[in-house]
Amino acid sequence: MKAANKFGVLALIFISVVINYMDRTNISVAANATSQDLSLTPVQMGIIFSAFAWTYSIMQIPGGMIVDVVKVRILYPFILVAWSLATIVQGLVSSLAAMVGCRMAIGFFEAPSYPANNKIVTQWFSRQERASAIAVYTSGQFIGLAFLMPVLALIQEWFGWRGLFIVSGVIGIMWAAIWYWLYREPGSEDSGTIRDEKGQKSPVRESRDTPAAVSWDNIRLAFSSRKLWGIYIGQFCLGSTLIFFLTWFPTYLAEYRGMGDLKTGLLASVPFLAAFCGVLLSGFTSDWLVRRGFSNEFARKTPVILGLLLSGSVIGANYVDSIAAVTFFLSLAFFGNGLASINWVFVSLIAPKQMVGLVGGCFNFIGGLSAVTIPVAIGFLVQDGDFRPALALIGALALLGLCAYVFLVGKIEEIPMQRPNQNPDLEDAKPSA
């Protein structure tokens, strides 16, 4: 049965996101066994951890440009197979350089995935439905982080750390074949319909908007818009909270709060579940508000601004001692991160239709820089064993993201492809709540 309707397509994206994050996080599960087997120092393991972000960030813009010109049905299986093969090779190599190369290859080929996800949603879902759709597939990353860790640990127990990488890669290759078999481009003969903004049914067609030719003018447009810089900065700040939970959070619980490994593992899942609830609540509520006639400024920006405000509550963990209170503040902060994670909707609402992939790449490039810089910054801040400055940094960045949405993004409207003799939207982008 082909995924000829938007809900089938959304299911495909959701599973793809789960597999995407499985291949990002399996290295953290295998880290201890890998470092012992290959005699790697903690510094060398840190290099392996960060190698993914180097190429993932750099390739966001080229990856987004590729998404604008290559059919998703062809592109997605290709990148799935490519990063899955790199994952398999991880289980076969025995040197630091080879491991770093594999992680860089995974980041390289995963780079177009989120711009592609956003392009698919833009094509298949009307504006009133996009926040819900984005919330559903984005929740896949939190589901993966909350529930895949025990599964990956079990696979490693059965097959060893090398087997963990090989099994993960095989799953990705199998999913690539399933994706190609099931997915159909919008506008094909067996595609369904969407409702336009007046509620009228209309066929979905990929050709509605001809992709813009790749050019420096398009890149200049993507980096000259005040509105776009507002969402870029917001994505960096949002990513900073996420990367803290992906990297330093277990260390914070185990070393600074003195929890054992088992208790750390159990408590670490609570904030991820909170984020999962936050992103679903945000997406469906935002679309409900749009259908009730509320403006995009209110329906789309309010959950993001509220979420970034709640993310700043991570600072509260600095002023409490009980484990329950610490868990509360961290869960509240990550719940807020989930609320704000529908911010991908602004790419489809603000970017010119022909540049959704490119702008999505720029958006994710800036956000990906948080994965390069924040773990290192936290490492310097906690050298003396005090995590309070690190939590203060994460909280402050969340509030900076809030300010970016309030003062830079302005009115939610599509940027025109060309505006002679001036930078796009610099004159008419006015702050709004």
C-alpha positions in Angstrom: 0.0 0.0 0.0 1.6 3.3 -1.1 1.8 6.3 1.2 -0.6 8.2 -1.0 -2.1 10.4 1.7 -0.6 13.0 4.0 -0.9 10.9 7.1 0.9 8.0 5.6 3.7 10.4 4.5 3.8 11.8 8.0 4.3 8.3 9.4 7.2 7.8 7.0 8.9 11.0 8.2 8.3 10.1 11.9 10.0 6.7 11.5 12.8 8.2 9.5 13.5 10.7 12.3 13.6 7.9 14.9 16.2 6.0 12.7 18.1 9.3 12.2 18.5 9.8 15.9 19.3 6.1 16.5 22.3 6.5 14.3 23.3 9.8 16.1 23.0 8.4 19.6 24.3 4.8 19.3 27.9 6.1 19.7 27.0 7.3 23.3 25.7 3.8 24.1 28.9 2.2 22.7 31.3 4.8 24.0 32.5 2.9 27.1 33.1 -0.4 25.4 34.6 1.2 22.3 37.0 3.3 24.3 38.2 0.3 26.3 38.5 -1.9 23.2 40.4 0.7 21.1 42.3 2.2 24.1 40.9 5.7 23.5 41.3 8.5 26.0 38.4 10.7 27.1 39.7 13.5 24.9 39.8 11.2 21.9 36.2 10.1 22.6 35.2 13.8 22.9 36.6 14.3 19.4 34.6 11.3 18.1 31.4 12.7 19.7 31.8 16.1 18.1 32.9 14.9 14.7 29.2 14.4 13.6 28.4 18.1 14.2 31.3 19.3 12.1 30.0 18.0 8.7 26.3 18.1 9.7 26.5 21.9 10.3 28.7 22.6 7.3 26.5 20.7 4.9 23.2 22.2 6.0 23.2 24.9 3.4 24.4 22.7 0.5 22.0 20.0 1.7 19.1 22.4 1.7 19.9 23.5 -1.8 20.0 19.9 -2.9 16.6 19.4 -1.4 15.2 22.2 -3.5 16.2 20.6 -6.8 16.2 16.8 -6.2 13.0 14.7 -5.8 12.6 13.6 -2.2 11.6 10.1 -3.3 15.1 9.7 -4.8 17.1 11.8 -2.3 15.8 10.3 1.0 16.6 6.7 0.2 20.1 7.7 -1.1 21.1 9.6 2.1 19.6 6.9 4.3 21.7 4.2 2.6 24.8 6.4 2.6 24.7 7.3 6.4 23.7 3.7 7.2 26.7 2.3 5.3 28.9 4.7 7.3 27.3 3.4 10.5 28.1 -0.1 9.5 31.7 0.8 8.7 32.0 2.2 12.3 31.6 -1.4 13.5 34.5 -2.6 11.3 37.2 0.0 12.0 39.8 0.1 14.8 41.5 3.5 14.7 40.6 7.0 16.0 41.0 8.5 12.5 38.6 6.0 11.0 36.0 6.4 13.7 36.2 10.2 13.3 35.8 9.8 9.5 32.7 7.6 9.9 31.1 10.1 12.3 31.8 12.9 9.8 30.3 10.8 7.0 27.2 10.2 9.0 26.8 13.9 9.7 27.5 14.7 6.0 24.7 12.5 4.7 22.2 13.2 7.5 22.4 17.0 6.8 19.7 17.1 4.1 17.2 15.1 6.2 15.5 17.9 8.2 15.3 20.3 5.3 13.8 17.4 3.3 11.3 16.7 6.1 10.2 20.4 6.1 9.9 20.4 2.3 7.6 17.3 2.5 5.4 18.9 5.1 5.2 22.1 3.1 4.1 20.2 0.0 1.6 17.9 1.7 0.0 19.9 4.4 -1.9 23.2 4.4 -0.7 26.1 6.5 -3.3 25.3 9.2 -1.9 21.8 9.6 1.8 22.3 9.4 2.6 22.9 13.0 0.8 19.7 14.0 2.7 17.8 11.3 6.0 19.2 12.3 5.2 18.4 16.0 4.5 14.8 15.1 7.7 14.1 13.2 9.8 16.2 15.6 8.5 14.2 18.5 10.3 11.2 16.9 13.6 12.6 18.1 12.4 12.7 21.7 10.8 9.3 21.5 14.1 8.0 20.1 16.1 9.6 22.9 13.8 8.5 25.6 13.2 4.9 24.6 15.9 3.8 22.2 18.7 3.9 24.7 17.6 0.7 26.5 17.0 -1.0 23.1 20.5 -0.1 21.8 22.0 -1.2 25.1 20.3 -4.5 24.7 21.6 -4.9 21.2 25.1 -4.2 22.4 24.8 -6.7 25.1 23.8 -9.4 22.6 26.2 -8.5 19.7 28.9 -6.2 21.2 29.6 -2.6 20.3 30.6 -3.5 16.8 27.4 -5.4 16.3 25.4 -2.4 17.6 26.7 -0.3 14.7 26.2 -3.0 12.1 22.6 -3.7 13.3 21.8 0.0 13.3 23.1 0.4 9.8 21.2 -2.6 8.4 18.0 -1.2 9.9 18.6 2.1 8.0 19.2 0.3 4.7 16.1 -1.7 5.1 14.1 1.4 5.9 15.5 3.2 2.7 14.0 0.4 0.6 10.7 0.7 2.4 10.7 4.5 1.9 11.3 4.3 -1.8 8.6 1.6 -2.2 5.9 3.5 -0.2 6.6 7.2 -0.8 5.1 9.1 -3.7 5.8 12.7 -4.7 2.8 15.0 -4.3 0.9 15.4 -7.6 1.4 11.8 -8.7 -1.6 10.0 -9.9 -2.4 8.3 -6.6 -1.8 11.3 -4.4 -4.6 12.6 -2.2 -5.7 16.2 -1.6 -5.1 18.9 0.9 -7.3 21.7 2.0 -6.3 25.2 1.1 -6.5 28.1 3.5 -10.2 28.7 2.7 -11.0 25.0 3.4 -11.4 24.1 -0.2 -10.0 20.8 -1.4 -7.2 20.9 -4.0 -4.8 18.4 -5.4 -1.2 18.5 -4.0 1.3 19.2 -6.7 5.0 19.4 -6.4 5.1 21.6 -9.4 3.1 24.4 -7.8 6.3 26.3 -7.2 9.2 25.8 -9.5 12.4 25.4 -7.4 14.7 28.4 -7.6 17.9 28.0 -9.4 20.9 27.6 -7.1 22.6 31.0 -7.1 24.5 33.4 -4.9 21.5 35.8 -5.0 19.4 33.2 -3.3 22.1 32.6 -0.6 22.4 36.4 -0.2 18.6 36.6 0.3 18.7 33.8 2.9 21.2 35.7 4.9 20.0 39.3 4.5 16.5 39.0 5.9 15.9 40.3 9.4 13.0 37.9 9.8 15.2 34.9 8.9 18.0 35.9 11.2 15.4 36.0 14.0 14.5 32.3 13.5 18.1 31.4 12.9 19.2 32.8 16.3 16.1 31.2 17.9 17.2 27.8 16.4 20.7 28.2 17.8 19.4 29.0 21.3 16.8 26.2 21.1 19.6 23.8 20.0 21.8 24.8 22.9 19.3 23.5 25.4 18.8 20.3 23.4 22.6 19.7 23.1 23.0 20.1 26.8 20.6 17.3 27.4 22.2 15.2 24.7 25.7 15.5 26.0 26.3 16.8 29.5 23.0 16.1 31.2 23.9 12.5 32.4 27.3 13.7 33.6 25.5 16.5 35.5 23.3 14.0 37.3 26.0 11.5 38.0 28.9 13.7 39.0 27.5 16.9 40.2 24.3 15.6 41.8 25.9 12.3 42.9 23.5 9.8 41.4 24.3 6.2 40.6 24.2 5.0 37.0 20.8 3.2 37.4 19.1 6.2 39.0 20.7 8.5 36.4 19.3 6.4 33.6 15.8 6.4 35.0 15.7 10.1 35.8 17.3 11.1 32.5 14.3 9.8 30.6 11.9 12.1 32.5 12.9 15.4 30.8 12.8 13.7 27.4 9.2 12.5 28.0 8.3 16.0 29.1 9.8 17.4 25.8 7.8 14.8 23.9 4.6 16.0 25.5 5.6 19.6 24.9 6.1 19.3 21.2 2.9 17.5 20.6 0.9 19.9 22.8 2.5 22.9 21.0 1.9 21.6 17.5 -1.8 20.7 17.8 -2.6 23.7 19.9 -1.0 26.0 17.4 -3.0 24.6 14.5 -6.2 24.7 16.5 -5.6 28.4 17.2 -5.1 29.0 13.4 -8.3 27.2 12.6 -10.1 29.3 15.2 -9.1 32.4 13.3 -6.1 33.6 15.4 -3.3 35.3 13.6 0.0 33.5 12.8 1.7 36.0 15.2 -0.3 34.6 18.0 -0.9 31.0 17.1 2.7 30.3 15.9 4.8 32.6 17.9 3.2 32.2 21.3 4.1 28.5 21.8 7.7 29.2 20.8 8.1 32.3 23.0 6.4 30.6 25.9 8.6 27.5 25.3 11.9 29.5 25.3 10.7 31.3 28.4 10.2 28.0 30.2 13.5 26.7 28.9 15.2 29.5 30.9 13.9 27.8 34.0 16.8 25.4 33.8 18.6 28.0 36.0 16.3 27.1 38.8 18.2 23.8 39.3 21.1 25.9 40.6 19.1 27.0 43.6 17.6 23.7 44.8 19.1 20.6 46.5 16.5 17.8 46.4 16.6 15.4 43.5 12.8 15.9 43.0 13.2 19.7 42.6 16.2 19.3 40.3 14.2 16.9 38.1 11.3 19.3 38.1 13.3 22.3 36.8 15.1 20.3 34.2 11.9 18.6 33.0 10.1 22.0 32.9 13.0 23.4 30.8 13.0 20.5 28.4 9.2 20.7 28.2 9.6 24.3 27.1 12.2 23.2 24.6 9.6 20.8 23.2 7.0 23.6 23.0 9.4 25.7 21.0 10.4 22.9 18.7 7.6 23.7 16.2 9.8 26.6 15.1 10.4 24.7 11.8 7.0 26.0 10.8 8.4 29.5 10.4 10.7 28.2 7.6 7.7 27.2 5.5 5.7 30.3 6.4 8.5 32.9 5.9 10.8 31.5 3.2 10.0 32.0 -0.5 8.3 28.8 -1.7 11.1 28.1 -4.2 13.7 28.4 -1.4 12.2 26.3 1.4 15.1 23.8 1.2 17.8 26.4 1.1 16.4 28.4 4.0 15.8 25.2 5.9 19.4 24.4 5.4 20.6 27.8 6.7 18.2 27.5 9.6 19.6 24.1 10.6 23.2 25.2 9.9 22.9 28.0 12.5 21.2 25.6 14.9 23.8 22.9 14.3 26.6 25.3 15.4 25.2 24.9 18.9 26.3 21.2 18.7 29.8 22.4 17.8 30.2 25.1 20.3 28.1 24.5 23.4 29.6 21.2 24.5 33.1 22.8 24.4 31.9 25.9 26.2 30.3 23.8 29.0 33.5 21.8 29.2 35.4 25.0 30.0 32.8 26.2 32.4 32.7 23.0 34.5 36.4 22.4 34.8 36.3 23.1 38.5 33.3 20.7 39.0 30.7 23.5 39.2 27.8 23.2 36.8 26.0 26.3 37.9 27.7 28.6 35.3 26.8 26.1 32.6 23.1 26.0 33.5 23.2 29.8 33.6 24.6 29.9 30.1 21.9 27.6 28.8 19.2 29.6 30.5 20.5 32.9 29.2 20.6 31.6 25.6 17.0 30.5 25.9 16.0 34.0 26.8 18.2 35.4 24.0 16.1 33.2 21.6 12.9 34.6 23.1 14.2 38.1 22.3 15.0 37.1 18.7 11.4 36.1 18.1 10.0 39.1 19.7 12.2 41.8 18.2 13.5 40.4 14.9 10.9 38.0 13.4 8.1 40.5 13.3 5.0 39.8 11.2 4.7 36.2 9.9 4.6 36.6 6.1 6.4 35.1 3.1 9.5 37.0 2.0 9.3 37.9 -1.7 12.0 36.5 -3.9 13.2 39.9 -5.1 12.8 43.4 -3.8 14.8 45.9 -5.9 17.4 48.2 -4.2 16.9 46.9 -0.7 17.3 44.0 1.6 14.2 41.9 2.0 11.9 42.7 4.9 14.4 45.1 6.6 12.0 48.0 6.3 8.7 46.3 7.1 9.8 43.8 9.7 8.4 45.3 12.9 8.6 43.7 16.3 5.4 42.0 17.4 4.6 39.6 20.2 
